């Protein structure tokens, strides 16, 4: 019997949620399966992947063929790397302790990458929220100033006319003073 590791779709339209399952290659996509290995939720950022690591390694080592998407998920979680290291242990190139140490180092590095992505997303979300809040406060202040300008009574216009006539008078007297000096 040819077995495949593949995704079984659940959820509603537009919001998929997948189970990672081992199934006979002849069974339908959402049909009968042999074992459920975990779940995959692409709706979150970063995508949430829950996986029974030991069971997945066992199935990959016994010859279950993952589909393209399942292969990407298994690679992301380190199952394919663990299978590769186990092959090295079987051939005698590594000891089990060395393989475990390499896998632990790889998993730790991967976890730091995931955490860095989560932190970056959280900080960018916070920065976006802060910028939106500042823009909203500026908009409210501008609206308040416009309303205040609309509701204040107009300033006295005769005072403005007096200032304008004073300026004209001073310009005229300055022109008169310059004219005799030019003669």
Secondary structure, DSSP 4 states (H G I P E B T S, - for coil): --EEEEEEEEEETTEEEEEEEEEETTS-TTS--SEEEEEEETTSSSPEEEE-HHHHHHHHHTTPEE-HHHHHHHHHHTHHHHHHHHHHHHHTSS-HHHHHHHHHHHHHHHHHHHHHHHHHHHHHHHHHHHHHHHHHHHHHHHHHHHHHHHHSPPPPHHHHHHHHHHHHHHHHHHHHHHHHHH-
